[in-house]
Amino acid sequence: MIFRQLFDTASGTYSYLLASRAGGEALILDPVLEKVDRYCQLLRELDLK
């Protein structure tokens, strides 16, 4: 299990990445629309889908 807490200073929002190491499936909880590129980059770096 992968768990990451991500903070957006502009909106003051905490978002969370949850993922399965075994299957590579991931989800983002409470995402910030303006940070989608950041989330996609993180998913690529961690080899997640």
N, C-alpha and C positions, 0 to 999 in steps of 0.2 A: 504494500500500500504506500502510495506517495501522497503526502499532504503538504501543501504550501499555502502560506498566507501572503497575500499581495495587497499592498496599500497604495491607493491613489491619493496623493496629497492635494490635488486640485479640488476633488469632491469630498475628501475625508472618508472615502469608502474603503472598507476591507472586502476583498474578494478572495475566494478560496479555490485552489486546484486540488481535486481529488482524483486519484488514478490507480489503476491496477497494474502492478509490475508484470504480472503473469500475462495478461491479455493486451496490455497497452491502451486500454480504454480510459478516457479521461473526461472530466466535466469541470466546468467553472461555475461556482455558485456566486451569486450577486455580482455579475460582471459589470464593468463600466464600458459603455459603447466606444468611447474614445481610446480605449486600451486594447482593442481587439488585435491589433498588430503585435503588441507586446505578448498577449496570450498565445498567439500563433507561433511566435518565435520561441517561446518557452516550451510549447508542445514539441516543436521540431528538435530543440536541444535535448529534450528528455526522451525523444523517439516515441512519442505518444500520438494517439489519434483521437 
